[in-house]
Amino acid sequence: MYSFLRSFLFRLDAETAHQLTLQTLRITNYLPPALWLMKRIYAAPSKPVQAFGLTFKNPVGLAAGYDKDGLAIKGLAALGFGHIEIGTVTPKPQTGNPRPRVFRLLEDEAVINRMGFPGRGAEFVGKQLSVISGRSSVIIGVNLGKNKDTPLEEAANDYVDLMWQFMLRSDYLTINVSSPNTIGLRRLQGREMLESLLDEITKTRKQIALEKFGHAPILIKIAPDLSEEELDDAVGAILDQGMDGIIAANTTLGREGLRSKYRREEGGLSGSPLKVRSEAVLRQIVKRVDGKVPIISVGGIMSPDDAKKRLALGASLVQAYTGLIYRGPKLVQEIVKAI
């Protein structure tokens, strides 16, 4: 069935196709019979995982970027995910980069995007999460980013503001310092800047716990393009500051071995070409972390075997996105059954 649907979607501009599928899933939020049917079709076995002090009903999640504004959480939950990561959310609404900004590389089973954190902003997303509060059957994470016009030296203010808004509205938070599509953002992964940012995040978490009596695990999402030394520095800062976990990794700026005519487009690359790089980063982080915090592996997970390998390498959870574009929503169920 998905092969037929894919043939139609792939005739559309990539971003238009994405919006069409997202809005379709959003409509199912309000159609209980449709949600029931989807749950029957895409039901995945219960294979609980404990991580970050949370219980995930299975280890497969949806990576950030698909549902930036929390529009279709119920519809997405019906596809069998164990967790869904909303965002990236910025404090203020912003349009992102000019279109076209998403490209399918069919020959490479990949996508290049340079979205630039488009979204309706924190206030809108907060309202969406308030509607489903306590009713969702999956773990909900919120991926946090800075606004494009926020100077890098003031980025901590954006993350702190977002923590106050979402710490009590989500199951976990992700600090995104690794998107290649917001100018300068990846500089926050450097040891000195990352330590400074995480110091502010740690202080804010303590303050929220005192004033609001609430706590959510905080994960840091890093890039796959760091050198071994840079990666060691980033992981060291994450551990030293007592963060709860790591998501590895974001999209890559690498273009090795691509065949598509879109291979020279600017932006972050995801999909099959990211597989080897993501596995290498995961190996290094697992070694460096030595069991101190759980790791979510994302990037190039296109099949059940890919997911099984990441878990075997030491990841506690996996996330998919581009794999769903090429394989369809049944991929979640297939992965969980294969584990």
N, C-alpha and C positions, 0 to 999 in steps of 0.2 A: 504493500500500500504506500509506504513512504517513497519508494522509487518513483511511483507515479507523481506524487505530490512534489517531490524534489525536482522532477523535470519541469514542472510548472514554475516553482519558485526560482529555479536557476535561470529562467528566462527574464526575470526581473532584476533590476538593480539590487545589489546585495543589501543595502540599507533599507530599501523599500520592502524587500522580502522579509527582512528581520522585523520591521514594524508590523507587517501583516500578520506574521505568526504570533508576535507578542500581543497584538490587539485581539486576535482570536482567543488566545489563552486568557486574556483579561475578561472577555465576555463570559467564559465558562465560570468565572468567579461567582456569577449571579445566576447560574443555571445548575441547580443541584443534580438533575438527571444526567447532564453532560459530565459533571465531575464524577458522579458514581460510575458512569460507563468508562471514563478514562482510568479511574482507579482499578477497575476490573481488568482492563486491557493491559495496563502497564504495571500492575502490582509486582513488587519485588519481594523476595523472601526477607524475613526479619533476620538480620545478622548484626546484632548490636556491637558498637565500638565505644569504648570509654576513652575520651580525650579532652584535655583542657578542663576537666571537672564536669564535662557534659556527657550525656548518653545519646549517641547517634544511632538511629535504627538500622542504618547500614553505612558503609564507608564511602559512598559515592555522592558527591555534591555537584551543584551547578556553580561554575566559576563566576566571579563578578564580571559585569559588562553586558550580560544578557538583559537583565531587568534592572535598569539603572534607577528607576523611580519607585520600585515596589508595586508595580501595577497589576501583576499577574501571579501573586504568590500562591493563591489557592490552586490555580490551574497548573502551575509548575509543580507544586507539591503532589498533584495527582499523577505525575509522571514517574513516581517512585524514588525520587531523590531522598537521601538521608539528611542533607542540608542544602540550603539555598543561600547564596551570598548576593545581597542586593548592592547596587552601586556600580561605579564609584559615585558617592554623594559628596557634593561640595556645599559649603555654607550658603552661598547665594546661587540662584539660578544662573545658568550660562548656556550659550548656544553651542559651544564647542568649535571645532575647526570647520572651515568651509567644505561643502560637498563638491565632488565626490570624495569620500573619506573611508570607504570600505571596499575592498577588492577581493574577489574570489580567485585563487590561483588553482584552477581545476586540475591541471597536470600534476601539481605538487600536493594536492589535498591540503591546501593551506588558505589562510586569510591574512591580508594585510589591512590593518586599520590605523587611522590617525584621527580618531574621534575627538580627543581632547576634553574628556569629561563633560559631555553635554548632559544636562539634566535640569529638573525643576527645582532643585535646591532642597536644603534640609527640612524646611518647614513643611513642604509638600510630602516628602517621604515620611516624615514623622507622623503625619495624619494617616497615611496609608498603613503604617505599622500599628497605629493605635486601633484601627478598625479590626485587625486580626489578632490583637493581643490576647494571648491565652487560648486561641482557637486553632493555631497551626499545628499540624501533625509532624512537622519537620523543624530541625534546628535552623534558626534564621541568623545569619551574620550580616553586618553592614560594613561595607568597604568605604573608607574615608579618604578624601583627597582635598588638596587645597584649590582655591579658585585660581584661575589663570592670571588674574591681575593682582594677586597677593604676592608681594616681594618675597623672595626666598628666605630672607632673614626674619620675616614675620610669619612664616609658614606654621610655626607652632601654634600661633593664635587660632588659625583655622581648625587645626586638629583638636585643640582644646575645646573650642566652641562646639564642635561636632560630638565630642565625648559627652559633654553635658546634655546634649539633646538625645543621644542614642544609647548611652550606657544602660539605661533602664528599659529601653524599648527593644532590645535585641538580645540574642543569646551569646554572641561574641562580636567583637569589633576587629576590623583589619585596618592597619595603618598602611596606606599605599604610598610608598616612596619610590616606586619603580616603574611607573608608566613612562614610556618614551615620548608620549604625545603632549606633555605639558612641559614647556621649556624650563630647563634647569632642575626639574623635580628629582632626577636621579642623583644629583649632587648630594641630596640628603642622605644617601647611603654611605657617604664617606664617614670614617670613624668619628671625627670630631663633630661634624654636623649631626650625625645620627645620635651620638651620645647626648648632645645638647637637646635635641628633639625628644628623645626618650626620657630624659630627666624631667622635662615639663609634663610629659604624659604620665609618668609615675606620680608626680606631685598631684596632678589633677585627679588621677584615679583614687588616691588616698582621700582627697578632699570630697569627692563624690561619695565615697564610702561613709565618711563621717556625717555629711549633710543629708544625703539621700538614702543612706543605708542600703546601697545597691552596689553590685559588682558584676562585671562581665569580663571574661578572658580577653586579652588583647594580643593579637597576632600581627606580625610584621611581614609584608609581602615584598620580596626582593626580586631583582632582575637576574636573568640568566647570563648576562654579559659581563659580569664582574670577573676580574682576574682572581686567581687563587688567593693572593694576598688580600685583595679587597673583600672577597667573600669571607675570609677568616676574620677580618676586622669587623665586618658587619655582624656576623654571628656572635663574635665576642661582645660587641656592644649590646646586642639583644639579650644575651645571657646575663651580662653584668647588671643590666637594668631590670632584670626579673620579669621580662615579658613571658607570655604564656605559650607561645608557639611561633612557628615560621611557615609561611606559604611560599613554596618555591616551584615554579617561578613565573614571572610576568612574561609578556611577549618579548621577542628578541629583535635587535636591529641587524642581526646577521642575515646574509643572503646566499650562503654557500649552497651550490648545487641546484638552484632553482631553474625551472625551464619556462615558466609562464611569462607572457608578455608584460605582466604587471610586476615582475620581480624588482624593478627599479623604483617602484612607488615608495614614497616615504611613509614611515609608520612602523608599528610593531607587528611582527610576523608570528602567527600561531599555526597550529596544525602539525601534520606529519613531520615537516622539516625540523621542528623544535624538539622532537623526541630524544635524540641522542644527547643534545645539550642539556635538556631537563634531567635526564638520568644521571649525567655526569655531575651536575650541580647537587642533585639529591645525595649522591654517594659522598660528596665532600662534606655536606652539611651533617649527614648522619654521623660521619666520623668525628666531626668537630663538636657536635652536640652531645654525643655519647649518652643518649637516653635522657638527658636533662629536661627536654621539652618535646612535645609531639610535633610532627611535620606533616603538612598537607602538600602533596605533590600535584602539580598541574602543568600542562603544556605537552602537547603531542600525544594525549591519551585518546587513541582512535579505535581501540578494540579491547575486549576483555583481557587478552594477553598483555596488553600494555599496562592496564590497571593492576593486574596480578603481579607484574614485574616490579612496579613501583612499591607495592605493599611488601613484596619480598625483600626489596632493597632497604626497607626501614620506614617507609611512610606509614602514618597511622590512618590517613584518609587520602582520597584522591578527588580531584575536580575535573569536570569536562566542560567544554563549550564548543570548540570547532569540530570535535568528533561528532557532536549531535547534528551539526549542519550537514555533514557528509554521510553519517550512518543513520540518523533519525533518532527519535526519542526512545526506541526499544533498546538503545545502547545501555541505558541505565539498568534495566532489568537483566540484560545479558551479562553485564559485568557482575552484578550481585549474585546471580546464579552460578557464575563461574568461579567465584571466590571460595 
